[in-house]
Amino acid sequence: MTDALARELQRVAEVDVLLVALDFDGVLAPLVDEPGASRMLPEARAALVALAALPRTRVALVSGRGLDDLRAVGEAATGWLLAGSHGEEFDVGDGPVPAPVDEAVRADLIARLEHAVAGLAGIRIERKPHGAAVHSRSADASAAERAQAAAVAAIDDLPGLKRRFGRDVLEVSLSTATKADAIEALRREAGASAVVFAGDDVTDEDALAALHPLDLGVKVGDAETVARHRVADPDAFARLLADLAGRRAATVNSTGVDVSGGPSTAR
């Protein structure tokens, strides 16, 4: 960790109400070939549990995954906020709040994508509540390139779609919501003075670019980014989270607030 990043961690640790809102895959959990097998690193989870137990501190998971999928792989603890489908679905403690979707259009989109990539080895279509994703992590470079080109051509005449090209994935959504929208909604829900957000992929750049001056954005990995700070991988980010949890605990404890493990009072 750089000295500059350490100073920023201390700064955000001292704000009144802190929201730690993080992408899941590639940040809290290493990337895997089978998305359903993804799980958070134990050190990262321990740090988030510790943060969520502190006063005026909220924890959120923000993902392109559908809300049900995110809940399953994220194994969120009680009190954590969830934003799925790039901010189209939320669970902020009162149960899931899905946005409406035209199921006929969604079915047509999925059928077109499945037909477009049929027969290409290593290509998988993931059905999502508001669209679909074409995964190519298990394919060779040639098949991945052909799959993306075929998928784009197959849906080119469908209006109102948002296409996101990420690492080994093309996401197609019927919604125009972005993770920047998700962060702003969670900021309002938490009443946050500052937000810590971290992401690893192209789809996280919207949120990183829209952070407020008092926020802290961190890029995980070596991809191009607008973030001013980065760490190498999820293991390094788990260590950063543990550091932040320690700094935040020391800060709220120094103010005389009980940090014995009760839930955050910020709602």
N, C-alpha and C positions, 0 to 999 in steps of 0.2 A: 504494500500500500504506500502511495506517495504521501509526502508531508502535506501537500495541498488537500488531498482527499481526507486525511486524518483531521485536518482543521475543519473541513466542511462537516464531517461526522459530528464533531464536537459542537459546532454551531447549531445543527438541526436537533441534536440531542437536548439542547437547552430551550427550545421553543415551548410555548404554552401547551398547544395540542398538536401532537405529531401523528401523521398518517403514514404508515409504511405500506405502500401499495406496489405489488411486484408481479411481473410476468412469471409464469410457472416453468414451462419447458425451456431448458437452456439457461435458466437463471437459478431457480431453486432445485431443479431436477436435471440431471444430465440428459442429453438427447438420446433417444433409443429408437430402434427400428419399428417396434410395436408400440404405438402411442398409449394403448391401454395398460402397458406394463410400467409406465413412467411413475416414479415415486420421488418425493422430496428427500434430499440428503438429510440424514438424522441431525447433523449439526445445524443445518438451516432451520429445520423444524423446531429444534430446541430453542434457538434464538427467537423465532417468531412467537412461540409460546411464552417466553420470558417477556418479550415486548408487549404482547397483548395483555399480560397480567398487570402491567404498570398503569398508574393513573394517567388520564388524559393522553392515552396512546392507543391507536387503533391499527389493526392489521388487515390488509385486503389482498386477495389474489385477483389478478386481471389477466384474462386470457382470450385468445381466439377460439378456444374450445367452447362447446356448448356448456351451459350451466350444469346440467346433470353430469356430464363427462368431467368437468372441472371439479365438481364436488367429490366425485369418486376417486380420481387420482390425487387430488390435493389433500384429501382427508382433513378438511378444515375443522378446526376446533370451534367450540361454541364462542360466539361473539365476533368471529372473523367475518369480514365483508367479502362478497364475491361478485365479480363482474365477468360474465361470459359473452361469447360471440362478439368480441370487440366492443362491448358496451351496449348490446341490444338486450341483454338479460341481466338481472340483478337479484341478489339475495342479500338484504341488509338487516336481516333478523326477523322480518315479518313473513318469511316465506318467499319463494321465487316470484319475480315479476317479469314474465316474458313479454316481449313485444309481438304484436300480431304479424303473421306471415301468410302470404297467398300460397296455400299448399299445392295448388295446381301448377303454378309457375315454378315452385320449388321442385316438384316432381319432374317437370319437363327439363329443367336445368340438370338435374341429376342423371336423367336418362340420356341426355345428349353427351354429358361427360363420360359416362360409362361406355357408351357406344364408341366415342372418339378414341378411347385408350384401350379398347378391347384387344387382347392378344399381345400387348406390350409387357414384357417380363419385368417384374419388380415395381409395377405401377399399381397404386391402390387408391380408390376413391373413398373418402370419408364423408358420410352424410352428416350434415350439421343442421341445427334448427332453422338457420336462416340462409342455407346454401350448401356448399360442398367444398371439399379440398382435394386436390390431386397431389398425392404424395409420391415422391420419386427417390426417397432415401435409399431404398433397396435396389434401385435400377442402375444400370451403367449409364455413362454420360450420354451416349447416343439415344438410348431409349427415353431418358429423362427429357432431352431436348425435343424429341419427336412427340412425346406426350403433351408437353406444354403447348407446342405449336398446334397440335390437333385439337386440344381442349379449347384454346382461344378461338380457333376457326369455328368450332362447333357452336359456340355461344355468341358469336360476333353480332348476330342480328337481334339478340335479346336486349331490350332497353332497361336502363336503370340499374345495371349490375355494377358492383364495385369489385375490381380485381386487385389482388395483393400478391405480388411475387416475393416469396420468402426463401429461406434456405431449404432447398429440396422440396418446395411446396408451392403450389398455386392455389390460393384461396379465392373463391367466388362467392359473393354475398348479395342477397337481395336488399340488403340494408347499406346505407352509407355511413353508419356509425363507425367511429374509430376509437382507439384506446385513449386518445386525448379527451373524447367525450366521456368515456368511462371514468377517467381520473377526476374530471371536474364534477361529475355527479357524486363520486365517493368523497371528494373534498367537502362538498356541501353537506353530505350526510354526516360526516365526522366533525364538521366545524373546525377543520384543520387550519392551524397557523402555518404549517409547512408540510410538504409531501416529500417522501423519499420514494423514487420510482426507479426500477432497474429493468432493462430488457436486453435481449440478445439479437433480435432479428429486425428485418426491415419494417415489419408491422408495428414495432415498438417505437419507431422514430417519430410518428405523429405525437405520441405522448411526451417523448423526450423534448421535442421542439416546442411544445406548448406549456412546459412547466413555468411556474412563476419565479420571480427573482429570488425568493427565500427558499425555494425548493432545492432538492438535490437529485440530479439524474446521473445514473451510472450505466455504462455499457458493459455487458459481459461478453468477452471475446474480442476478436481483432477486426471485426467488420467496421466499415465506415460508419460514422455516427456524428450527430450534432452534440452529443453529450461531452462535457468537459472532463469527465472522469471515467476510467474504465478499470476493470479487473480481468484476469486472464480466463477464468472459467467458473463453473458453479462451486467448486471447492473453495476457490478464493473468495467468492461472494459470500459463502456460508461463514467464512472467518470474518468478513466485513460485518455481517449481521450480528455475530456474537460480540464484536467490538462495539457496535452501535447499542446493543442491548445493555452492555456494561456501562457505557457512557450515560445512557438515558436513565438507568437505575440510579446511578450516582447523582445525577442532576436532580431528579424528583425527590430522592432521599435527602439531599442537602437542603431542600425547601421545607423539610419537616413533614412531608406527606407519607402516609403509610404505604409501603411497597411490599407488604407481606404476602401478596399473591391474590388479592381481590381483583375483580374485574375493573376495567377502565371506567371512569365516571363520565368520559366524553361520549356523548351519544348524539 
